[in-house]
Amino acid sequence: MDPQDLQETIHTKLIKSGERERLKELLRERLAESGWENEMRALCRAFVRDKVTSSVRLDDLIKVITPRGRESVPDNVKAELLQQIRSFIASNAV
């Protein structure tokens, strides 16, 4: 099975089992606990404040914040989610 097919199979099984939603909720909890949400909120406010003389478009905000948000997810949160996904794959014989 090529990597693309494997990824699609895993994604489908995560959705059908409800595990994807559970993982999303776990991610939300861990990000809130780490202060990541507050950090992103502050970045958004600063971006809007800096653009006070011009209109702020959501697309522009997303382009600026998304890369910084991805980079700033704590390593322990990434590791925990990766371990959860690996456990799911192992227990579901993907």
Backbone as ProteinMPNN parsed JSONL, in Angstrom:
{"seq_chain_A": "MDPQDLQETIHTKLIKSGERERLKELLRERLAESGWENEMRALCRAFVRDKVTSSVRLDDLIKVITPRGRESVPDNVKAELLQQIRSFIASNAV", "coords_chain_A": {"N_chain_A": [[0.858, -1.183, 0.0], [0.601, 2.147, -0.909], [1.983, 5.185, 0.54], [0.073, 7.316, 0.446], [-2.404, 5.994, 0.14], [-2.398, 4.539, 2.522], [-2.468, 6.613, 4.396], [-4.998, 7.694, 3.832], [-6.599, 5.486, 4.502], [-6.117, 5.236, 7.262], [-7.09, 7.727, 8.108], [-9.811, 7.483, 7.409], [-10.569, 5.334, 9.091], [-10.108, 6.514, 11.579], [-12.097, 8.48, 11.579], [-14.511, 6.983, 11.269], [-14.505, 5.456, 13.595], [-14.77, 7.305, 15.557], [-12.596, 8.176, 16.84], [-11.098, 10.269, 15.809], [-12.503, 12.609, 16.524], [-12.251, 12.398, 19.304], [-9.481, 12.671, 19.563], [-9.173, 15.265, 18.566], [-10.488, 16.701, 20.56], [-8.85, 16.095, 22.745], [-6.518, 17.367, 21.864], [-7.4, 20.054, 21.854], [-7.798, 20.401, 24.627], [-5.181, 20.006, 25.651], [-3.771, 22.072, 24.383], [-5.054, 24.297, 25.465], [-4.393, 23.954, 28.164], [-1.641, 24.352, 28.039], [-1.359, 27.009, 27.489], [-1.233, 27.838, 24.937], [-3.483, 28.611, 23.42], [-4.088, 31.153, 24.497], [-1.766, 32.483, 23.774], [-1.988, 32.492, 20.975], [-4.319, 33.982, 20.69], [-3.399, 36.436, 21.637], [-1.493, 37.008, 19.664], [-3.196, 37.354, 17.466], [-4.664, 39.587, 18.286], [-2.61, 41.493, 18.407], [-1.875, 41.576, 15.713], [-4.206, 42.63, 14.544], [-4.339, 45.066, 15.897], [-2.022, 46.311, 14.935], [-2.798, 46.801, 12.356], [-4.566, 48.857, 12.384], [-5.067, 51.149, 10.865], [-5.82, 50.215, 8.427], [-8.11, 47.964, 6.817], [-8.721, 44.75, 8.229], [-8.356, 41.621, 6.935], [-9.736, 38.384, 7.152], [-8.455, 36.297, 5.802], [-5.843, 37.315, 5.57], [-5.088, 37.42, 8.256], [-5.169, 34.688, 8.91], [-3.132, 33.709, 7.221], [-0.875, 34.831, 8.407], [-0.929, 33.988, 11.104], [-1.287, 31.149, 11.145], [1.162, 29.645, 10.366], [2.832, 30.371, 12.52], [1.35, 29.465, 14.649], [1.353, 26.672, 14.238], [4.083, 26.115, 14.509], [4.456, 26.708, 17.177], [3.161, 24.838, 18.741], [3.403, 22.931, 21.611], [6.08, 20.58, 22.089], [5.616, 18.346, 23.722], [2.865, 18.017, 23.521], [2.538, 17.419, 20.813], [3.941, 14.985, 20.796], [2.385, 13.4, 22.524], [-0.058, 13.218, 21.114], [0.83, 11.949, 18.787], [1.62, 9.497, 19.866], [-0.872, 8.556, 20.717], [-2.134, 8.223, 18.239], [-0.472, 6.287, 17.081], [-0.978, 4.161, 18.832], [-3.683, 3.728, 18.29], [-3.504, 2.887, 15.618], [-2.012, 0.547, 15.924], [-3.76, -1.006, 17.495], [-5.869, -1.342, 15.809], [-5.063, -2.701, 13.609], [-4.135, -1.44, 11.191]], "CA_chain_A": [[0.0, 0.0, 0.0], [1.437, 3.352, -0.961], [1.769, 6.071, 1.694], [-1.161, 8.094, 0.294], [-3.514, 5.09, 0.442], [-2.333, 4.242, 3.948], [-2.933, 7.809, 5.102], [-6.447, 7.766, 3.642], [-7.191, 4.392, 5.271], [-6.036, 5.627, 8.674], [-8.011, 8.851, 8.293], [-11.17, 6.942, 7.351], [-10.814, 4.56, 10.315], [-10.195, 7.461, 12.689], [-13.404, 9.131, 11.516], [-15.585, 6.006, 11.502], [-14.454, 4.971, 14.972], [-14.972, 8.414, 16.485], [-11.307, 8.497, 17.445], [-10.653, 11.584, 15.322], [-13.118, 13.626, 17.384], [-11.64, 12.283, 20.626], [-8.142, 13.249, 19.454], [-9.324, 16.718, 18.43], [-10.833, 17.229, 21.887], [-7.623, 15.995, 23.535], [-5.639, 18.445, 21.398], [-7.933, 21.317, 22.385], [-7.519, 20.445, 26.066], [-3.742, 20.175, 25.887], [-3.37, 23.411, 23.952], [-5.563, 25.239, 26.469], [-3.579, 23.775, 29.375], [-0.278, 24.848, 27.818], [-1.361, 28.449, 27.274], [-1.114, 28.068, 23.499], [-4.662, 29.381, 22.967], [-3.906, 32.552, 24.9], [-0.683, 33.023, 22.953], [-2.534, 32.734, 19.628], [-5.257, 35.104, 20.827], [-2.579, 37.651, 21.754], [-0.925, 37.276, 18.34], [-4.274, 37.883, 16.629], [-4.945, 40.96, 18.736], [-1.49, 42.344, 17.994], [-1.972, 41.742, 14.263], [-5.32, 43.551, 14.283], [-3.953, 46.381, 16.434], [-1.031, 46.886, 14.021], [-3.471, 47.129, 11.097], [-5.672, 49.738, 12.754], [-5.356, 52.144, 9.822], [-6.38, 49.541, 7.255], [-9.028, 46.9, 7.193], [-8.104, 43.457, 8.456], [-9.078, 40.53, 6.291], [-9.536, 37.105, 7.816], [-7.441, 35.557, 5.045], [-4.528, 37.839, 5.944], [-4.844, 36.979, 9.633], [-4.884, 33.254, 8.857], [-1.82, 33.523, 6.593], [0.171, 35.229, 9.349], [-1.005, 33.26, 12.37], [-1.216, 29.688, 10.994], [2.522, 29.071, 10.499], [3.337, 30.603, 13.879], [0.594, 28.569, 15.518], [1.858, 25.299, 14.057], [5.435, 26.048, 15.056], [4.483, 26.905, 18.618], [2.518, 23.753, 19.492], [4.437, 22.328, 22.462], [6.559, 19.263, 21.666], [4.987, 17.274, 24.494], [1.518, 17.843, 22.982], [2.729, 16.691, 19.563], [4.359, 13.619, 21.123], [1.236, 12.687, 23.093], [-0.997, 12.912, 20.036], [1.454, 10.953, 17.923], [1.541, 8.215, 20.576], [-2.277, 8.14, 20.662], [-2.396, 7.762, 16.872], [0.238, 5.012, 16.92], [-1.729, 3.156, 19.598], [-4.886, 3.449, 17.523], [-3.123, 2.116, 14.441], [-1.606, -0.797, 16.38], [-4.903, -1.766, 18.0], [-6.851, -1.522, 14.737], [-4.409, -3.428, 12.517], [-4.19, -0.653, 9.949]], "C_chain_A": [[0.896, 1.235, 0.0], [1.071, 4.29, 0.191], [0.459, 6.87, 1.63], [-2.376, 7.236, 0.644], [-3.563, 4.758, 1.926], [-2.864, 5.409, 4.768], [-4.455, 7.93, 5.0], [-7.172, 6.693, 4.45], [-7.222, 4.733, 6.756], [-7.041, 6.732, 8.957], [-9.458, 8.362, 8.327], [-11.504, 6.17, 8.624], [-10.915, 5.464, 11.537], [-11.574, 8.113, 12.739], [-14.508, 8.156, 11.898], [-15.642, 5.535, 12.953], [-14.782, 6.061, 15.996], [-13.677, 8.858, 17.155], [-10.8, 9.867, 17.016], [-11.223, 12.694, 16.2], [-12.517, 13.602, 18.783], [-10.247, 12.911, 20.617], [-8.198, 14.77, 19.316], [-9.634, 17.353, 19.785], [-9.614, 17.183, 22.807], [-6.657, 17.109, 23.154], [-6.112, 19.793, 21.938], [-7.601, 21.471, 23.867], [-6.052, 20.732, 26.338], [-3.254, 21.561, 25.47], [-3.848, 24.467, 24.942], [-4.718, 25.165, 27.737], [-2.198, 24.398, 29.234], [-0.209, 26.361, 27.653], [-1.256, 28.828, 25.802], [-2.265, 28.913, 22.975], [-4.502, 30.863, 23.282], [-2.818, 33.232, 24.075], [-1.191, 33.366, 21.552], [-3.516, 33.905, 19.647], [-4.491, 36.426, 20.886], [-1.948, 38.013, 20.411], [-1.976, 37.881, 17.41], [-4.589, 39.328, 16.999], [-3.857, 41.923, 18.284], [-1.539, 42.605, 16.493], [-3.049, 42.756, 13.917], [-4.957, 44.959, 14.739], [-2.96, 47.072, 15.501], [-1.657, 47.347, 12.706], [-4.613, 48.117, 11.311], [-6.029, 50.745, 11.663], [-5.929, 51.515, 8.553], [-7.319, 48.43, 7.724], [-8.273, 45.58, 7.309], [-8.972, 42.4, 7.803], [-8.747, 39.232, 7.004], [-8.461, 36.292, 7.115], [-6.026, 36.007, 5.416], [-4.139, 37.373, 7.349], [-4.454, 35.505, 9.647], [-3.5, 32.996, 8.275], [-0.675, 33.834, 7.564], [0.209, 34.3, 10.567], [-0.788, 31.754, 12.22], [0.202, 29.128, 11.108], [3.078, 29.231, 11.918], [2.641, 29.687, 14.869], [1.112, 27.14, 15.443], [3.236, 25.131, 14.692], [5.438, 26.066, 16.581], [3.71, 25.856, 19.42], [3.609, 23.068, 20.305], [4.793, 20.906, 22.006], [5.881, 18.127, 22.431], [3.555, 17.005, 24.013], [1.597, 17.057, 21.668], [3.05, 15.218, 19.846], [3.189, 12.806, 21.671], [0.241, 12.299, 22.007], [-0.436, 11.854, 19.094], [1.378, 9.572, 18.569], [0.11, 7.677, 20.55], [-2.619, 7.577, 19.28], [-1.704, 6.421, 16.633], [-0.488, 3.886, 17.647], [-2.992, 2.754, 18.858], [-4.56, 2.561, 16.33], [-2.782, 0.679, 14.847], [-2.805, -1.629, 16.815], [-5.978, -2.02, 16.94], [-6.259, -2.176, 13.5], [-4.531, -2.703, 11.181], [-3.016, -1.025, 9.085]], "O_chain_A": [[1.823, 1.35, 0.802], [-0.023, 4.198, 0.749], [-0.189, 7.075, 2.656], [-3.273, 7.687, 1.357], [-4.639, 4.7, 2.52], [-3.62, 5.216, 5.72], [-5.119, 8.238, 5.989], [-8.233, 6.952, 5.017], [-8.238, 4.54, 7.424], [-7.768, 6.671, 9.949], [-10.238, 8.783, 9.181], [-12.591, 6.327, 9.178], [-11.72, 5.209, 12.433], [-12.15, 8.278, 13.815], [-15.345, 8.461, 12.748], [-16.72, 5.248, 13.473], [-15.042, 5.766, 17.163], [-13.668, 9.805, 17.942], [-10.136, 10.551, 17.795], [-10.502, 13.618, 16.578], [-12.297, 14.653, 19.386], [-9.875, 13.606, 21.562], [-7.367, 15.48, 19.884], [-9.106, 18.414, 20.116], [-9.372, 18.124, 23.563], [-6.045, 17.727, 24.025], [-5.304, 20.584, 22.426], [-7.176, 22.539, 24.308], [-5.718, 21.593, 27.153], [-2.411, 22.152, 26.144], [-3.128, 25.424, 25.227], [-4.368, 26.193, 28.316], [-1.646, 24.915, 30.205], [0.879, 26.936, 27.673], [-1.197, 30.011, 25.465], [-2.054, 29.828, 22.179], [-4.752, 31.719, 22.434], [-2.933, 34.406, 23.722], [-0.854, 34.418, 21.01], [-3.536, 34.721, 18.726], [-4.887, 37.411, 20.262], [-1.876, 39.189, 20.056], [-1.684, 38.809, 16.655], [-4.759, 40.182, 16.128], [-4.144, 43.032, 17.835], [-1.276, 43.721, 16.045], [-2.831, 43.641, 13.089], [-5.239, 45.933, 14.04], [-3.043, 48.283, 15.296], [-1.093, 48.198, 12.019], [-5.528, 48.195, 10.491], [-7.187, 51.149, 11.556], [-6.467, 52.222, 7.7], [-7.302, 48.026, 8.887], [-7.313, 45.33, 6.581], [-10.167, 42.296, 8.08], [-7.607, 39.011, 7.412], [-7.637, 35.659, 7.776], [-5.123, 35.183, 5.558], [-2.997, 36.982, 7.589], [-3.503, 35.122, 10.329], [-2.768, 32.149, 8.786], [0.366, 33.176, 7.539], [1.284, 33.882, 10.996], [-0.164, 31.14, 13.085], [0.419, 28.203, 11.891], [3.719, 28.321, 12.444], [3.259, 29.192, 15.812], [1.287, 26.479, 16.467], [3.513, 24.118, 15.335], [6.333, 25.497, 17.206], [3.611, 25.965, 20.642], [4.633, 22.666, 19.751], [3.926, 20.135, 21.595], [5.603, 17.071, 21.862], [3.086, 15.87, 24.095], [0.81, 16.138, 21.443], [2.495, 14.321, 19.212], [3.026, 11.64, 21.311], [-0.249, 11.169, 21.987], [-1.162, 10.961, 18.656], [1.102, 8.584, 17.889], [-0.098, 6.475, 20.381], [-3.316, 6.567, 19.173], [-2.296, 5.518, 16.042], [-0.595, 2.777, 17.124], [-3.336, 1.573, 18.805], [-5.268, 1.589, 16.065], [-3.207, -0.278, 14.2], [-2.863, -2.827, 16.535], [-6.889, -2.82, 17.154], [-6.898, -2.199, 12.448], [-4.969, -3.272, 10.181], [-2.86, -0.485, 7.989]]}, "name": "protein", "num_of_chains": 1, "seq": "MDPQDLQETIHTKLIKSGERERLKELLRERLAESGWENEMRALCRAFVRDKVTSSVRLDDLIKVITPRGRESVPDNVKAELLQQIRSFIASNAV"}
